[in-house]
Amino acid sequence: MDSVRLDKWLWAARFFKTRALAKKAIEGGKVHYNGARAKTSKAVEVGALIRVPQGWDVWEVEVIALSDQRRGAPEARMLYRETPASEARRTREAEARRQANQAMQHPLKRPDKKQRREIKRFQRQQGDDE
């Protein structure tokens, strides 16, 4: 295979569920190809660095193979290699999110009717003060 469009490659590598979502991310400037914004029709080359957002994480991957067909996840992982810096950053940020979630106190139950009235009264007072 000589060349593959960027949106097709991202779809085949399973970074996006559909090509339309891949196209939307590329056109929105979220995906970077070799450090710069790219167009949807950009031809992907082996060895290129692609920066792709996925939820809370941002993946930096090196293209090691080309494909325009979507296959199973194990085969899709053979198309790219994540950079060590990206992997370290993702694990560090995931740990920070996990720590932040543990620090938050979640209520044991929902507020009852009296507590909801107090919350609404407080919110109205805050709105009047502004």
Summary of the structure (lengths in Angstrom):
residues: 130
radius of gyration: 21.8
end to end distance: 62.3
largest distance: 67.9
contacts: 321
relative contact order: 0.13
helix: 46%
strand: 18%
